[in-house]
Amino acid sequence: MSQKGNYPSAELICIGVKELGDERQAFFLRWLESHIEVEELKVDGQVQESVNTWLSSLSPREAIAEHSLIMAEIEWCASIALHTLRRIASAERLDNWRSRDE
């Protein structure tokens, strides 16, 4: 496990998240929560702290790869048509609802 440090990439990720519109930001945060396995993220500093802590647990090579992946996801959320994003979010909510019944 790596020693905890401050990762500039965590700050860049947080900046990217803040630039997303509200609906896109909410969608991305749900994805990020699942990806880094945290309960709930809020934009007010918690994203940067959580991502920084998570990146600290990775090797340098893994941290670089994850930074690239997360930035690509932010770009995807920013560029995808909003109606498509809503359809994906709706399908995910339905899947989550169904899995609770099983």
C-alpha atoms as a printed R data frame, in Angstrom:
    type eleno elety resid chain resno       x       y       z
1   ATOM     1    CA   MET     A     1   0.000   0.000   0.000
2   ATOM     2    CA   SER     A     2   1.304   3.455  -0.864
3   ATOM     3    CA   GLN     A     3   1.904   6.196   1.643
4   ATOM     4    CA   LYS     A     4  -0.929   8.722   1.684
5   ATOM     5    CA   GLY     A     5  -0.077  11.894  -0.186
6   ATOM     6    CA   ASN     A     6  -1.868  14.699  -1.926
7   ATOM     7    CA   TYR     A     7  -2.478  13.807  -5.525
8   ATOM     8    CA   PRO     A     8  -2.820  16.708  -7.969
9   ATOM     9    CA   SER     A     9  -4.918  14.374 -10.104
10  ATOM    10    CA   ALA     A    10  -7.530  14.218  -7.315
11  ATOM    11    CA   GLU     A    11  -7.824  17.998  -7.555
12  ATOM    12    CA   LEU     A    12  -8.119  17.834 -11.365
13  ATOM    13    CA   ILE     A    13 -10.831  15.202 -11.066
14  ATOM    14    CA   CYS     A    14 -12.728  17.391  -8.602
15  ATOM    15    CA   ILE     A    15 -12.460  20.382 -10.945
16  ATOM    16    CA   GLY     A    16 -13.800  18.249 -13.808
17  ATOM    17    CA   VAL     A    17 -16.732  17.078 -11.691
18  ATOM    18    CA   LYS     A    18 -17.615  20.641 -10.690
19  ATOM    19    CA   GLU     A    19 -17.721  21.661 -14.360
20  ATOM    20    CA   LEU     A    20 -20.466  19.125 -15.119
21  ATOM    21    CA   GLY     A    21 -24.077  20.274 -15.002
22  ATOM    22    CA   ASP     A    22 -26.158  19.111 -12.034
23  ATOM    23    CA   GLU     A    23 -27.736  16.086 -13.703
24  ATOM    24    CA   ARG     A    24 -24.487  14.966 -15.316
25  ATOM    25    CA   GLN     A    25 -22.642  15.513 -12.051
26  ATOM    26    CA   ALA     A    26 -25.124  13.352 -10.124
27  ATOM    27    CA   PHE     A    27 -24.798  10.569 -12.715
28  ATOM    28    CA   PHE     A    28 -21.002  10.723 -12.622
29  ATOM    29    CA   LEU     A    29 -20.872  10.737  -8.815
30  ATOM    30    CA   ARG     A    30 -23.012   7.564  -8.684
31  ATOM    31    CA   TRP     A    31 -20.550   5.919 -11.087
32  ATOM    32    CA   LEU     A    32 -17.557   7.135  -9.074
33  ATOM    33    CA   GLU     A    33 -19.083   5.895  -5.802
34  ATOM    34    CA   SER     A    34 -19.416   2.454  -7.327
35  ATOM    35    CA   HIS     A    35 -15.972   2.557  -8.920
36  ATOM    36    CA   ILE     A    36 -14.034   3.538  -5.793
37  ATOM    37    CA   GLU     A    37 -16.464   1.738  -3.470
38  ATOM    38    CA   VAL     A    38 -17.665   4.554  -1.222
39  ATOM    39    CA   GLU     A    39 -21.182   5.072   0.114
40  ATOM    40    CA   GLU     A    40 -22.038   8.606  -0.977
41  ATOM    41    CA   LEU     A    41 -20.039  11.487  -2.426
42  ATOM    42    CA   LYS     A    42 -20.836  15.164  -2.337
43  ATOM    43    CA   VAL     A    43 -18.966  17.709  -4.429
44  ATOM    44    CA   ASP     A    44 -18.044  19.982  -1.506
45  ATOM    45    CA   GLY     A    45 -14.497  18.678  -0.954
46  ATOM    46    CA   GLN     A    46 -15.515  15.110  -0.244
47  ATOM    47    CA   VAL     A    47 -14.817  14.027  -3.808
48  ATOM    48    CA   GLN     A    48 -11.237  15.260  -3.703
49  ATOM    49    CA   GLU     A    49 -10.603  13.762  -0.263
50  ATOM    50    CA   SER     A    50 -12.136  10.394  -1.184
51  ATOM    51    CA   VAL     A    51 -10.340  10.178  -4.531
52  ATOM    52    CA   ASN     A    52  -7.065  11.225  -2.900
53  ATOM    53    CA   THR     A    53  -7.418   8.536  -0.221
54  ATOM    54    CA   TRP     A    54  -8.291   5.932  -2.834
55  ATOM    55    CA   LEU     A    55  -5.421   6.900  -5.167
56  ATOM    56    CA   SER     A    56  -3.066   6.676  -2.180
57  ATOM    57    CA   SER     A    57  -3.970   3.018  -1.803
58  ATOM    58    CA   LEU     A    58  -2.845   2.235  -5.369
59  ATOM    59    CA   SER     A    59   0.562   1.762  -6.904
60  ATOM    60    CA   PRO     A    60   1.824   4.752  -8.929
61  ATOM    61    CA   ARG     A    61   1.113   2.890 -12.178
62  ATOM    62    CA   GLU     A    62  -2.430   2.018 -11.074
63  ATOM    63    CA   ALA     A    63  -3.046   5.600  -9.894
64  ATOM    64    CA   ILE     A    64  -2.043   6.978 -13.303
65  ATOM    65    CA   ALA     A    65  -4.291   4.486 -15.100
66  ATOM    66    CA   GLU     A    66  -7.230   5.246 -12.801
67  ATOM    67    CA   HIS     A    67  -6.760   8.993 -13.226
68  ATOM    68    CA   SER     A    68  -6.930   8.538 -17.002
69  ATOM    69    CA   LEU     A    69 -10.048   6.384 -16.722
70  ATOM    70    CA   ILE     A    70 -11.849   8.818 -14.415
71  ATOM    71    CA   MET     A    71 -11.005  11.828 -16.584
72  ATOM    72    CA   ALA     A    72 -12.301   9.910 -19.627
73  ATOM    73    CA   GLU     A    73 -15.549   9.180 -17.752
74  ATOM    74    CA   ILE     A    74 -15.923  12.877 -16.910
75  ATOM    75    CA   GLU     A    75 -15.442  13.731 -20.593
76  ATOM    76    CA   TRP     A    76 -17.978  11.087 -21.562
77  ATOM    77    CA   CYS     A    77 -20.538  12.442 -19.069
78  ATOM    78    CA   ALA     A    78 -19.962  15.958 -20.387
79  ATOM    79    CA   SER     A    79 -20.378  15.004 -24.040
80  ATOM    80    CA   ILE     A    80 -23.116  12.362 -24.136
81  ATOM    81    CA   ALA     A    81 -26.606  13.523 -25.053
82  ATOM    82    CA   LEU     A    82 -28.613  14.251 -21.924
83  ATOM    83    CA   HIS     A    83 -31.548  12.072 -23.030
84  ATOM    84    CA   THR     A    84 -29.145   9.128 -23.421
85  ATOM    85    CA   LEU     A    85 -27.685   9.752 -19.979
86  ATOM    86    CA   ARG     A    86 -31.196   9.815 -18.512
87  ATOM    87    CA   ARG     A    87 -32.057   6.541 -20.235
88  ATOM    88    CA   ILE     A    88 -28.926   4.882 -18.809
89  ATOM    89    CA   ALA     A    89 -29.636   6.239 -15.325
90  ATOM    90    CA   SER     A    90 -33.237   5.041 -15.528
91  ATOM    91    CA   ALA     A    91 -32.155   1.532 -16.551
92  ATOM    92    CA   GLU     A    92 -29.620   1.413 -13.704
93  ATOM    93    CA   ARG     A    93 -32.258   2.446 -11.160
94  ATOM    94    CA   LEU     A    94 -34.536  -0.305 -12.461
95  ATOM    95    CA   ASP     A    95 -31.726  -2.879 -12.179
96  ATOM    96    CA   ASN     A    96 -30.995  -1.760  -8.606
97  ATOM    97    CA   TRP     A    97 -34.678  -1.965  -7.723
98  ATOM    98    CA   ARG     A    98 -34.934  -5.483  -9.171
99  ATOM    99    CA   SER     A    99 -31.816  -6.701  -7.332
100 ATOM   100    CA   ARG     A   100 -33.330  -5.640  -3.983
101 ATOM   101    CA   ASP     A   101 -36.319  -7.902  -4.631
102 ATOM   102    CA   GLU     A   102 -34.158 -10.978  -5.207
